[in-house]
Amino acid sequence: MDVEFLIERLERYILEESPKLFGVRAVNEDEVRTHLTQLRAAIPDEVLQAREVIAEREELLKTAHQEAQQILAAARTKAEELMVEHRLVQEARQQAEIIAKRAKRDAVVLRSDADEYVFNALSQLQAELNRLLHIVDNGLQKLEVDREHALQVKDEGT
């Protein structure tokens, strides 16, 4: 299941579906635990997706490296064919260097873009997990306050 969907469902349960008693929300601890268990089960899926993104990045880098090698091989072949005349040999070397520099620059840009994409995906996942943890902390704090309040009310009634 989608982590965002599960978070929204837990949030809806806590903020909308749980009854209010004396202006305070009363949540069913088993219900909250069920929602948290589902979230914990969904998180590995998100991590798996992040790993897939990293694998895609590695595949892109591998492809870029192969293309760079092909470009370099093509440039070398071109240089060998043009050795007949000195001027053409020098032009071929210059062109091969330009192609090699461009291929290296393109590989660096591709790696940087892939790293940025992975960083953003992992940052979003981290932010979502932090938000979820904050919601859970708030829910637990609220439950603790409600328990203490219930005990005080019980003690005052006795």
DSSP file (Angstrom, degrees, kcal/mol; ACC not computed):
  #  RESIDUE AA STRUCTURE BP1 BP2  ACC     N-H-->O    O-->H-N    N-H-->O    O-->H-N    TCO  KAPPA ALPHA  PHI   PSI    X-CA   Y-CA   Z-CA
    1    1 A M              0   0    0      0, 0.0     2,-0.3     0, 0.0    44,-0.1   0.000 360.0 360.0 360.0 157.2    0.0    0.0    0.0
    2    2 A D     >  -     0   0    0      1,-0.1     4,-2.2    43,-0.1     5,-0.2  -0.576 360.0-141.9 -76.0 129.8    1.0    3.6   -0.5
    3    3 A V  H  > S+     0   0    0     -2,-0.3     4,-2.6     1,-0.2     5,-0.2   0.906 101.8  53.8 -59.3 -43.6    2.6    5.2    2.6
    4    4 A E  H  > S+     0   0    0      1,-0.2     4,-2.5     2,-0.2    -1,-0.2   0.905 108.3  49.9 -59.9 -42.2    0.9    8.5    1.9
    5    5 A F  H  > S+     0   0    0      1,-0.2     4,-2.3     2,-0.2    -1,-0.2   0.924 111.5  48.5 -61.9 -44.7   -2.5    6.8    1.7
    6    6 A L  H  X S+     0   0    0     -4,-2.2     4,-2.4     2,-0.2    -2,-0.2   0.886 111.0  50.2 -65.1 -38.2   -1.9    5.0    5.0
    7    7 A I  H  X S+     0   0    0     -4,-2.6     4,-2.9     2,-0.2    -1,-0.2   0.934 111.2  48.4 -64.0 -45.7   -0.8    8.2    6.7
    8    8 A E  H  X S+     0   0    0     -4,-2.5     4,-2.6     1,-0.2    -2,-0.2   0.885 111.1  51.3 -62.5 -37.7   -3.9   10.0    5.4
    9    9 A R  H  X S+     0   0    0     -4,-2.3     4,-2.3     2,-0.2    -1,-0.2   0.912 112.1  45.7 -66.5 -42.4   -6.1    7.2    6.6
   10   10 A L  H  X S+     0   0    0     -4,-2.4     4,-2.7     2,-0.2     5,-0.2   0.916 113.8  49.5 -64.8 -43.2   -4.5    7.2   10.1
   11   11 A E  H  X S+     0   0    0     -4,-2.9     4,-3.1     1,-0.2     5,-0.3   0.914 111.0  49.5 -62.3 -43.1   -4.8   11.0   10.2
   12   12 A R  H  X>S+     0   0    0     -4,-2.6     4,-2.5    -5,-0.2     5,-2.0   0.902 111.3  50.0 -62.9 -41.6   -8.5   10.8    9.2
   13   13 A Y  I  <>S+     0   0    0     -4,-2.3     5,-2.1     3,-0.2    -2,-0.2   0.950 116.8  40.3 -61.6 -48.3   -9.2    8.2   11.9
   14   14 A I  I  <5S+     0   0    0     -4,-2.7    -2,-0.2     1,-0.2    -1,-0.2   0.932 126.5  32.3 -67.9 -45.6   -7.5   10.3   14.6
   15   15 A L  I  <5S+     0   0    0     -4,-3.1    -3,-0.2    -5,-0.2    -2,-0.2   0.733 135.7  14.5 -88.7 -23.0   -8.8   13.7   13.5
   16   16 A E  I  <5S+     0   0    0     -4,-2.5    -3,-0.2    -5,-0.3    -2,-0.1   0.747 124.3  41.9-121.5 -39.7  -12.2   12.9   12.1
   17   17 A E  I   <S+     0   0    0     -5,-2.0    -3,-0.2    -4,-0.1    -4,-0.2   0.789  90.0  87.4 -90.6 -27.8  -13.5    9.4   12.9
   18   18 A S  S   <S-     0   0    0     -5,-2.1     9,-0.1    -6,-0.3     2,-0.0  -0.510  84.6-110.5 -75.3 141.3  -12.5    9.0   16.6
   19   19 A P        -     0   0    0      0, 0.0     7,-3.0     0, 0.0     2,-0.5  -0.285  22.4-126.6 -72.1 154.4  -15.2   10.4   19.0
   20   20 A K  E     -A   25   0A   0      5,-0.2     2,-0.5     3,-0.0     5,-0.3  -0.873  21.7-171.2-100.8 131.5  -14.7   13.5   21.0
   21   21 A L  E >  S-A   24   0A   0      3,-3.6     3,-1.5    -2,-0.5     0, 0.0  -0.978  75.9 -17.2-123.4 117.4  -15.2   13.2   24.7
   22   22 A F  T 3  S-     0   0    0     -2,-0.5    -1,-0.1     1,-0.3     3,-0.1   0.875 129.6 -52.1  55.5  40.4  -15.3   16.5   26.7
   23   23 A G  T 3  S+     0   0    0      1,-0.2     2,-0.4    -3,-0.0    -1,-0.3   0.530 120.4 106.7  77.9   6.9  -13.6   18.2   23.8
   24   24 A V  E <  S-A   21   0A   0     -3,-1.5    -3,-3.6   122,-0.0     2,-0.3  -0.954  72.5-118.9-121.5 136.9  -10.8   15.6   23.6
   25   25 A R  E     -A   20   0A   0     -2,-0.4     2,-0.6    -5,-0.3    -5,-0.2  -0.544  21.5-154.9 -73.9 134.0  -10.4   12.9   20.9
   26   26 A A        -     0   0    0     -7,-3.0     2,-0.4    -2,-0.3   117,-0.0  -0.952  13.9-168.0-110.4 116.5  -10.6    9.4   22.2
   27   27 A V        -     0   0    0     -2,-0.6     2,-0.6    -9,-0.1     3,-0.1  -0.818  25.6-118.1-108.2 147.0   -8.7    7.0   19.9
   28   28 A N     >  -     0   0    0     -2,-0.4     4,-2.4     1,-0.2     5,-0.2  -0.719  19.7-149.6 -80.3 117.5   -8.9    3.2   20.0
   29   29 A E  H  > S+     0   0    0     -2,-0.6     4,-2.6     1,-0.2     5,-0.2   0.871  96.7  52.4 -60.0 -38.8   -5.3    2.1   20.8
   30   30 A D  H  > S+     0   0    0      2,-0.2     4,-2.3     1,-0.2    -1,-0.2   0.894 108.7  51.1 -63.7 -39.2   -5.8   -1.2   18.8
   31   31 A E  H  > S+     0   0    0      2,-0.2     4,-2.3     1,-0.2    -2,-0.2   0.925 111.3  47.1 -64.2 -44.4   -7.1    0.8   15.8
   32   32 A V  H  X S+     0   0    0     -4,-2.4     4,-2.6     1,-0.2    -2,-0.2   0.918 111.8  51.0 -63.3 -42.6   -4.0    3.1   16.0
   33   33 A R  H  X S+     0   0    0     -4,-2.6     4,-2.5     2,-0.2    -1,-0.2   0.889 108.3  52.6 -62.7 -38.0   -1.7    0.1   16.3
   34   34 A T  H  X S+     0   0    0     -4,-2.3     4,-2.1     2,-0.2    -1,-0.2   0.933 110.6  47.3 -61.1 -46.3   -3.4   -1.5   13.3
   35   35 A H  H  X S+     0   0    0     -4,-2.3     4,-2.1     1,-0.2    -2,-0.2   0.917 112.6  49.3 -61.7 -42.8   -2.8    1.6   11.2
   36   36 A L  H  X S+     0   0    0     -4,-2.6     4,-2.7     2,-0.2    -2,-0.2   0.882 108.4  53.3 -65.7 -37.8    0.9    1.7   12.4
   37   37 A T  H  X S+     0   0    0     -4,-2.5     4,-2.0     2,-0.2    -1,-0.2   0.912 109.3  49.0 -62.3 -42.4    1.4   -1.9   11.5
   38   38 A Q  H  X S+     0   0    0     -4,-2.1     4,-1.8     2,-0.2    -2,-0.2   0.897 111.1  50.4 -64.4 -39.4    0.1   -1.3    8.0
   39   39 A L  H  X S+     0   0    0     -4,-2.1     4,-2.0     1,-0.2    -2,-0.2   0.927 108.9  51.0 -63.6 -44.6    2.5    1.7    7.7
   40   40 A R  H  < S+     0   0    0     -4,-2.7    -1,-0.2     1,-0.2    -2,-0.2   0.879 110.4  49.9 -61.4 -35.8    5.4   -0.3    8.9
   41   41 A A  H  < S+     0   0    0     -4,-2.0     4,-0.5     1,-0.2    -1,-0.2   0.841 111.9  48.4 -69.9 -32.7    4.5   -2.9    6.3
   42   42 A A  H >X S+     0   0    0     -4,-1.8     4,-1.5     1,-0.2     3,-0.7   0.783  95.5  72.4 -80.3 -27.3    4.3   -0.3    3.5
   43   43 A I  H 3X S+     0   0    0     -4,-2.0     4,-2.4     1,-0.3     3,-0.3   0.900  91.1  56.6 -59.5 -43.4    7.6    1.5    4.3
   44   44 A P  H 3> S+     0   0    0      0, 0.0     4,-2.8     0, 0.0    -1,-0.3   0.862 103.3  56.7 -57.2 -31.8    9.8   -1.4    2.9
   45   45 A D  H <> S+     0   0    0     -3,-0.7     4,-2.4    -4,-0.5    -2,-0.2   0.923 107.3  47.6 -62.2 -42.3    7.9   -0.9   -0.4
   46   46 A E  H  X S+     0   0    0     -4,-1.5     4,-2.1    -3,-0.3    -1,-0.2   0.899 112.4  49.0 -64.9 -40.0    9.0    2.7   -0.4
   47   47 A V  H  X S+     0   0    0     -4,-2.4     4,-2.4     2,-0.2    -2,-0.2   0.901 109.6  52.6 -65.4 -40.1   12.5    1.7    0.4
   48   48 A L  H  X S+     0   0    0     -4,-2.8     4,-2.3    -5,-0.2    -2,-0.2   0.910 107.9  51.2 -60.8 -42.0   12.4   -0.9   -2.4
   49   49 A Q  H  X S+     0   0    0     -4,-2.4     4,-2.2     1,-0.2    -1,-0.2   0.906 108.9  51.0 -61.9 -40.5   11.2    1.8   -4.8
   50   50 A A  H  X S+     0   0    0     -4,-2.1     4,-2.2     1,-0.2    -2,-0.2   0.900 109.5  50.6 -63.0 -39.9   14.2    4.0   -3.7
   51   51 A R  H  X S+     0   0    0     -4,-2.4     4,-2.6     1,-0.2    -1,-0.2   0.885 108.2  52.5 -64.6 -37.4   16.5    1.0   -4.3
   52   52 A E  H  X S+     0   0    0     -4,-2.3     4,-2.6     2,-0.2    -2,-0.2   0.893 107.6  51.9 -64.2 -38.7   14.9    0.7   -7.8
   53   53 A V  H  X S+     0   0    0     -4,-2.2     4,-2.4     2,-0.2    -2,-0.2   0.919 110.3  48.4 -62.3 -43.1   15.6    4.3   -8.4
   54   54 A I  H  X S+     0   0    0     -4,-2.2     4,-2.6     2,-0.2    -2,-0.2   0.908 110.9  50.5 -64.1 -41.3   19.2    3.8   -7.4
   55   55 A A  H  X S+     0   0    0     -4,-2.6     4,-2.4     2,-0.2    -2,-0.2   0.901 109.9  50.3 -63.3 -40.0   19.4    0.7   -9.7
   56   56 A E  H  X S+     0   0    0     -4,-2.6     4,-2.7     2,-0.2    -2,-0.2   0.908 109.5  51.7 -62.5 -41.1   18.0    2.8  -12.6
   57   57 A R  H  X S+     0   0    0     -4,-2.4     4,-2.6     1,-0.2    -2,-0.2   0.931 110.0  48.5 -60.0 -46.0   20.6    5.5  -11.8
   58   58 A E  H  X S+     0   0    0     -4,-2.6     4,-2.6     1,-0.2    -1,-0.2   0.895 111.0  50.5 -62.2 -39.9   23.4    2.8  -12.0
   59   59 A E  H  X S+     0   0    0     -4,-2.4     4,-2.7     2,-0.2    -1,-0.2   0.907 110.2  50.2 -64.2 -41.4   22.0    1.5  -15.3
   60   60 A L  H  X S+     0   0    0     -4,-2.7     4,-2.7     2,-0.2    -2,-0.2   0.914 111.6  48.2 -62.3 -42.1   21.9    5.0  -16.7
   61   61 A L  H  X S+     0   0    0     -4,-2.6     4,-2.6     2,-0.2    -2,-0.2   0.906 111.6  49.9 -64.4 -41.2   25.5    5.5  -15.6
   62   62 A K  H  X S+     0   0    0     -4,-2.6     4,-2.6     2,-0.2    -2,-0.2   0.927 112.3  47.5 -62.4 -44.6   26.5    2.2  -17.1
   63   63 A T  H  X S+     0   0    0     -4,-2.7     4,-2.9     2,-0.2    -2,-0.2   0.916 111.8  50.1 -62.5 -43.6   24.8    3.1  -20.4
   64   64 A A  H  X S+     0   0    0     -4,-2.7     4,-2.5     1,-0.2    -1,-0.2   0.901 111.1  49.3 -62.1 -40.5   26.4    6.5  -20.4
   65   65 A H  H  X S+     0   0    0     -4,-2.6     4,-2.6     2,-0.2    -2,-0.2   0.918 111.7  48.6 -64.8 -42.7   29.8    4.9  -19.8
   66   66 A Q  H  X S+     0   0    0     -4,-2.6     4,-2.7     2,-0.2    -2,-0.2   0.919 112.2  48.7 -62.9 -42.7   29.2    2.4  -22.6
   67   67 A E  H  X S+     0   0    0     -4,-2.9     4,-2.8     2,-0.2    -2,-0.2   0.907 110.5  51.0 -63.6 -40.0   28.2    5.2  -24.9
   68   68 A A  H  X S+     0   0    0     -4,-2.5     4,-2.8     2,-0.2    -2,-0.2   0.916 110.7  48.9 -62.3 -42.0   31.2    7.2  -24.0
   69   69 A Q  H  X S+     0   0    0     -4,-2.6     4,-2.8     2,-0.2    -2,-0.2   0.901 111.9  49.2 -63.6 -40.1   33.4    4.2  -24.7
   70   70 A Q  H  X S+     0   0    0     -4,-2.7     4,-2.7     2,-0.2    -2,-0.2   0.912 111.7  48.8 -64.9 -41.4   31.6    3.8  -28.1
   71   71 A I  H  X S+     0   0    0     -4,-2.8     4,-2.5     2,-0.2    -2,-0.2   0.922 113.1  47.5 -63.7 -43.5   32.2    7.5  -28.9
   72   72 A L  H  X S+     0   0    0     -4,-2.8     4,-2.5     2,-0.2    -2,-0.2   0.908 112.3  49.4 -64.3 -41.1   35.8    7.1  -27.9
   73   73 A A  H  X S+     0   0    0     -4,-2.8     4,-2.5     2,-0.2    -2,-0.2   0.915 111.8  48.7 -63.9 -41.6   36.2    4.0  -30.0
   74   74 A A  H  X S+     0   0    0     -4,-2.7     4,-2.5     1,-0.2    -2,-0.2   0.901 110.6  51.1 -64.4 -39.5   34.6    5.7  -32.9
   75   75 A A  H  X S+     0   0    0     -4,-2.5     4,-2.4     2,-0.2    -2,-0.2   0.901 110.3  49.0 -64.8 -40.1   36.9    8.7  -32.5
   76   76 A R  H  X S+     0   0    0     -4,-2.5     4,-2.4     2,-0.2    -2,-0.2   0.921 111.3  49.5 -64.6 -43.0   40.0    6.5  -32.5
   77   77 A T  H  X S+     0   0    0     -4,-2.5     4,-2.0     1,-0.2    -2,-0.2   0.929 111.1  49.8 -60.3 -44.8   38.8    4.7  -35.6
   78   78 A K  H  X S+     0   0    0     -4,-2.5     4,-1.3     1,-0.2    -1,-0.2   0.910 109.6  51.4 -60.7 -42.4   38.2    8.0  -37.3
   79   79 A A  H  < S+     0   0    0     -4,-2.4     3,-0.2     1,-0.2    -1,-0.2   0.902 108.6  50.8 -62.6 -41.5   41.7    9.2  -36.3
   80   80 A E  H >< S+     0   0    0     -4,-2.4     3,-1.1     1,-0.2    -1,-0.2   0.879 108.5  52.1 -64.2 -37.8   43.3    6.1  -37.7
   81   81 A E  H 3< S+     0   0    0     -4,-2.0     3,-0.5     1,-0.2    -1,-0.2   0.798 109.3  50.4 -68.1 -27.5   41.5    6.5  -41.0
   82   82 A L  T >< S+     0   0    0     -4,-1.3     3,-0.9    -3,-0.2    -1,-0.2   0.324  78.1 100.3 -95.3   8.7   42.7   10.1  -41.3
   83   83 A M  T <   +     0   0    0     -3,-1.1    -1,-0.2     1,-0.2    -2,-0.1   0.610  59.7  85.7 -69.6 -10.6   46.4    9.4  -40.6
   84   84 A V  T 3  S+     0   0    0     -3,-0.5     2,-0.5     1,-0.1    -1,-0.2   0.901  95.0  37.2 -58.7 -41.7   47.2    9.6  -44.3
   85   85 A E  S <> S-     0   0    0     -3,-0.9     4,-2.2     1,-0.1     3,-0.2  -0.945  78.4-136.8-119.4 132.4   47.6   13.3  -44.2
   86   86 A H  H  > S+     0   0    0     -2,-0.5     4,-2.3     1,-0.2     5,-0.2   0.883 103.5  50.7 -54.6 -46.9   49.2   15.2  -41.3
   87   87 A R  H  > S+     0   0    0      1,-0.2     4,-2.2     2,-0.2    -1,-0.2   0.908 111.0  48.7 -60.5 -42.7   46.6   18.0  -41.2
   88   88 A L  H  > S+     0   0    0     -3,-0.2     4,-2.4     2,-0.2    -1,-0.2   0.857 108.4  54.8 -66.8 -35.4   43.7   15.5  -41.1
   89   89 A V  H  X S+     0   0    0     -4,-2.2     4,-2.4    -7,-0.2    -2,-0.2   0.936 109.4  46.8 -63.0 -45.9   45.4   13.5  -38.4
   90   90 A Q  H  X S+     0   0    0     -4,-2.3     4,-2.5     1,-0.2    -2,-0.2   0.907 112.2  50.1 -63.9 -41.5   45.7   16.6  -36.2
   91   91 A E  H  X S+     0   0    0     -4,-2.2     4,-2.6     1,-0.2    -1,-0.2   0.906 110.4  50.6 -62.7 -40.2   42.1   17.6  -36.9
   92   92 A A  H  X S+     0   0    0     -4,-2.4     4,-2.8     2,-0.2    -2,-0.2   0.910 109.8  50.1 -65.0 -41.4   41.0   14.1  -36.0
   93   93 A R  H  X S+     0   0    0     -4,-2.4     4,-2.5     2,-0.2    -2,-0.2   0.925 111.6  48.3 -61.7 -44.0   42.9   14.2  -32.7
   94   94 A Q  H  X S+     0   0    0     -4,-2.5     4,-2.4     1,-0.2    -2,-0.2   0.931 113.0  47.5 -62.3 -43.8   41.3   17.5  -31.9
   95   95 A Q  H  X S+     0   0    0     -4,-2.6     4,-2.9     1,-0.2    -2,-0.2   0.902 110.6  52.2 -64.6 -40.1   37.9   16.2  -32.7
   96   96 A A  H  X S+     0   0    0     -4,-2.8     4,-2.9     1,-0.2    -1,-0.2   0.903 109.9  49.2 -62.9 -40.8   38.5   13.0  -30.7
   97   97 A E  H  X S+     0   0    0     -4,-2.5     4,-3.0     2,-0.2     5,-0.2   0.916 111.5  48.7 -64.1 -42.3   39.5   15.1  -27.7
   98   98 A I  H  X S+     0   0    0     -4,-2.4     4,-2.9     2,-0.2    -2,-0.2   0.938 113.6  46.7 -62.2 -45.8   36.5   17.3  -28.0
   99   99 A I  H  X S+     0   0    0     -4,-2.9     4,-3.0     2,-0.2    -2,-0.2   0.924 113.6  48.7 -62.8 -43.5   34.2   14.2  -28.3
  100  100 A A  H  X S+     0   0    0     -4,-2.9     4,-2.7     2,-0.2    -2,-0.2   0.923 113.3  46.7 -63.5 -43.5   36.0   12.6  -25.3
  101  101 A K  H  X S+     0   0    0     -4,-3.0     4,-3.0     2,-0.2    -2,-0.2   0.919 114.0  48.3 -63.1 -43.1   35.6   15.8  -23.2
  102  102 A R  H  X S+     0   0    0     -4,-2.9     4,-3.2    -5,-0.2    -2,-0.2   0.917 112.0  49.1 -63.6 -42.6   32.0   16.1  -24.2
  103  103 A A  H  X S+     0   0    0     -4,-3.0     4,-2.5     2,-0.2    -2,-0.2   0.921 113.8  45.9 -63.9 -43.0   31.4   12.5  -23.4
  104  104 A K  H  X S+     0   0    0     -4,-2.7     4,-2.5     2,-0.2    -2,-0.2   0.923 114.4  48.0 -64.4 -43.0   33.0   12.9  -20.0
  105  105 A R  H  X S+     0   0    0     -4,-3.0     4,-2.7     2,-0.2    -2,-0.2   0.919 112.4  49.1 -62.8 -43.4   31.2   16.1  -19.3
  106  106 A D  H  X S+     0   0    0     -4,-3.2     4,-2.9     2,-0.2    -2,-0.2   0.900 111.0  50.3 -63.4 -39.7   27.9   14.4  -20.4
  107  107 A A  H  X S+     0   0    0     -4,-2.5     4,-2.7     2,-0.2    -2,-0.2   0.907 111.1  48.9 -64.7 -40.6   28.6   11.5  -18.1
  108  108 A V  H  X S+     0   0    0     -4,-2.5     4,-2.7     2,-0.2    -2,-0.2   0.924 113.3  46.9 -63.6 -44.0   29.4   13.8  -15.2
  109  109 A V  H  X S+     0   0    0     -4,-2.7     4,-3.0     2,-0.2    -2,-0.2   0.925 113.1  48.8 -63.8 -44.0   26.1   15.7  -15.9
  110  110 A L  H  X S+     0   0    0     -4,-2.9     4,-2.6     2,-0.2    -2,-0.2   0.915 112.7  47.6 -62.6 -43.3   24.2   12.5  -16.1
  111  111 A R  H  X S+     0   0    0     -4,-2.7     4,-3.0     2,-0.2    -2,-0.2   0.925 113.1  49.0 -62.5 -44.2   25.7   11.2  -12.9
  112  112 A S  H  X S+     0   0    0     -4,-2.7     4,-2.6     2,-0.2    -2,-0.2   0.918 112.2  47.8 -62.2 -44.0   24.9   14.5  -11.2
  113  113 A D  H  X S+     0   0    0     -4,-3.0     4,-2.5     2,-0.2    -1,-0.2   0.915 113.4  47.7 -63.4 -42.4   21.3   14.5  -12.5
  114  114 A A  H  X S+     0   0    0     -4,-2.6     4,-2.6    -5,-0.2    -2,-0.2   0.919 112.5  49.1 -65.1 -42.7   20.9   10.9  -11.3
  115  115 A D  H  X S+     0   0    0     -4,-3.0     4,-2.9     1,-0.2    -2,-0.2   0.909 111.5  49.7 -61.8 -41.5   22.4   11.7   -7.9
  116  116 A E  H  X S+     0   0    0     -4,-2.6     4,-2.8     2,-0.2    -2,-0.2   0.910 111.0  49.4 -63.5 -42.9   20.1   14.7   -7.6
  117  117 A Y  H  X S+     0   0    0     -4,-2.5     4,-2.6     2,-0.2    -2,-0.2   0.937 113.9  44.8 -62.2 -46.6   17.1   12.6   -8.5
  118  118 A V  H  X S+     0   0    0     -4,-2.6     4,-2.9     2,-0.2     5,-0.3   0.921 113.2  51.2 -64.0 -43.7   18.0    9.9   -6.0
  119  119 A F  H  X S+     0   0    0     -4,-2.9     4,-2.6    -5,-0.2    -2,-0.2   0.929 112.0  46.6 -58.5 -46.3   18.8   12.6   -3.3
  120  120 A N  H  X S+     0   0    0     -4,-2.8     4,-2.6     2,-0.2    -2,-0.2   0.913 112.9  49.2 -63.6 -42.6   15.4   14.3   -3.9
  121  121 A A  H  X S+     0   0    0     -4,-2.6     4,-2.1     1,-0.2    -2,-0.2   0.927 115.1  43.7 -63.4 -44.2   13.5   10.9   -3.8
  122  122 A L  H  X S+     0   0    0     -4,-2.9     4,-2.6     2,-0.2    -1,-0.2   0.863 112.4  53.3 -69.6 -34.9   15.2    9.9   -0.6
  123  123 A S  H  X S+     0   0    0     -4,-2.6     4,-2.7    -5,-0.3    -2,-0.2   0.910 109.5  48.5 -65.0 -41.5   14.8   13.4    0.9
  124  124 A Q  H  X S+     0   0    0     -4,-2.6     4,-2.4     2,-0.2    -2,-0.2   0.912 111.9  49.3 -64.2 -41.4   11.0   13.2    0.2
  125  125 A L  H  X S+     0   0    0     -4,-2.1     4,-2.5     2,-0.2    -2,-0.2   0.917 111.8  49.0 -63.2 -42.7   10.9    9.7    1.7
  126  126 A Q  H  X S+     0   0    0     -4,-2.6     4,-2.6     2,-0.2    -2,-0.2   0.921 111.3  49.2 -62.7 -44.0   12.8   11.0    4.8
  127  127 A A  H  X S+     0   0    0     -4,-2.7     4,-2.6     1,-0.2    -1,-0.2   0.902 111.8  49.3 -62.2 -40.8   10.4   14.0    5.1
  128  128 A E  H  X S+     0   0    0     -4,-2.4     4,-2.5     2,-0.2    -1,-0.2   0.912 111.6  48.3 -66.1 -42.1    7.4   11.7    4.8
  129  129 A L  H  X S+     0   0    0     -4,-2.5     4,-2.7     2,-0.2    -2,-0.2   0.900 111.8  49.9 -65.3 -39.6    8.8    9.4    7.5
  130  130 A N  H  X S+     0   0    0     -4,-2.6     4,-2.4     2,-0.2    -2,-0.2   0.911 110.9  49.6 -63.4 -41.9    9.5   12.3    9.8
  131  131 A R  H  X S+     0   0    0     -4,-2.6     4,-2.2     2,-0.2    -2,-0.2   0.917 111.8  48.8 -62.9 -42.4    6.0   13.6    9.3
  132  132 A L  H  X S+     0   0    0     -4,-2.5     4,-2.6     2,-0.2    -2,-0.2   0.922 110.6  50.1 -62.8 -44.8    4.6   10.2   10.0
  133  133 A L  H  X S+     0   0    0     -4,-2.7     4,-3.0     1,-0.2    -1,-0.2   0.893 109.4  52.2 -61.3 -39.7    6.8    9.9   13.2
  134  134 A H  H  X S+     0   0    0     -4,-2.4     4,-2.7     2,-0.2    -1,-0.2   0.912 109.7  48.7 -62.6 -42.8    5.5   13.3   14.3
  135  135 A I  H  X S+     0   0    0     -4,-2.2     4,-2.5     2,-0.2    -2,-0.2   0.918 113.1  47.4 -63.2 -43.7    1.9   12.2   13.8
  136  136 A V  H  X S+     0   0    0     -4,-2.6     4,-2.8     2,-0.2     5,-0.2   0.927 111.9  50.2 -64.8 -44.7    2.5    9.1   15.8
  137  137 A D  H  X S+     0   0    0     -4,-3.0     4,-2.8     1,-0.2     5,-0.2   0.930 111.6  48.5 -58.0 -46.0    4.3   11.0   18.6
  138  138 A N  H  X S+     0   0    0     -4,-2.7     4,-2.5     1,-0.2    -1,-0.2   0.913 111.7  49.6 -60.9 -43.0    1.5   13.4   18.8
  139  139 A G  H  X S+     0   0    0     -4,-2.5     4,-2.5     2,-0.2    -2,-0.2   0.914 112.4  47.0 -62.8 -43.1   -1.0   10.6   18.9
  140  140 A L  H  X S+     0   0    0     -4,-2.8     4,-2.4     2,-0.2    -2,-0.2   0.903 112.4  49.7 -66.3 -40.7    0.9    8.9   21.7
  141  141 A Q  H  X S+     0   0    0     -4,-2.8     4,-2.6     2,-0.2    -2,-0.2   0.911 111.1  50.0 -62.2 -41.7    1.3   12.1   23.6
  142  142 A K  H  X S+     0   0    0     -4,-2.5     4,-2.7    -5,-0.2    -2,-0.2   0.917 109.8  50.2 -64.1 -43.4   -2.4   12.7   23.3
  143  143 A L  H  X S+     0   0    0     -4,-2.5     4,-2.5     2,-0.2    -1,-0.2   0.908 110.8  50.0 -60.7 -41.6   -3.2    9.2   24.5
  144  144 A E  H  X S+     0   0    0     -4,-2.4     4,-2.6     2,-0.2    -2,-0.2   0.916 111.2  48.3 -63.7 -43.9   -0.9    9.7   27.5
  145  145 A V  H  X S+     0   0    0     -4,-2.6     4,-2.7     1,-0.2    -2,-0.2   0.920 112.0  50.0 -61.7 -43.6   -2.6   13.0   28.3
  146  146 A D  H  X S+     0   0    0     -4,-2.7     4,-2.6     2,-0.2    -2,-0.2   0.902 110.4  50.0 -62.8 -41.2   -6.0   11.4   28.0
  147  147 A R  H  X S+     0   0    0     -4,-2.5     4,-2.6     2,-0.2    -2,-0.2   0.939 112.1  46.9 -62.1 -47.2   -4.9    8.5   30.3
  148  148 A E  H  X S+     0   0    0     -4,-2.6     4,-2.4     1,-0.2    -2,-0.2   0.912 113.0  49.6 -62.1 -41.8   -3.6   10.9   32.9
  149  149 A H  H  X S+     0   0    0     -4,-2.7     4,-2.6     2,-0.2    -1,-0.2   0.913 110.7  49.9 -63.1 -42.5   -6.8   13.0   32.7
  150  150 A A  H  X S+     0   0    0     -4,-2.6     4,-2.4     1,-0.2    -2,-0.2   0.892 110.8  49.7 -64.4 -39.8   -8.9    9.8   33.1
  151  151 A L  H  X S+     0   0    0     -4,-2.6     4,-3.0     2,-0.2    -1,-0.2   0.899 111.0  49.5 -66.0 -39.3   -6.9    8.7   36.1
  152  152 A Q  H  X S+     0   0    0     -4,-2.4     4,-2.5     2,-0.2    -2,-0.2   0.927 112.1  47.6 -63.8 -44.6   -7.3   12.2   37.7
  153  153 A V  H  X S+     0   0    0     -4,-2.6     4,-1.5     2,-0.2    -2,-0.2   0.901 113.8  48.0 -62.8 -41.3  -11.1   12.1   37.0
  154  154 A K  H  X S+     0   0    0     -4,-2.4     4,-1.0     2,-0.2    -2,-0.2   0.921 112.5  48.5 -65.0 -45.5  -11.3    8.6   38.5
  155  155 A D  H  < S+     0   0    0     -4,-3.0     3,-0.4     1,-0.2    -2,-0.2   0.882 111.1  50.6 -64.2 -38.0   -9.2    9.6   41.5
  156  156 A E  H  < S+     0   0    0     -4,-2.5    -1,-0.2     1,-0.2    -2,-0.2   0.810 108.0  54.0 -69.3 -29.8  -11.4   12.7   42.1
  157  157 A G  H  <        0   0    0     -4,-1.5    -1,-0.2     1,-0.2    -2,-0.2   0.697 360.0 360.0 -77.6 -19.7  -14.5   10.5   41.9
  158  158 A T     <        0   0    0     -4,-1.0    -1,-0.2    -3,-0.4    -2,-0.2   0.462 360.0 360.0 -89.3 360.0  -13.3    8.2   44.5
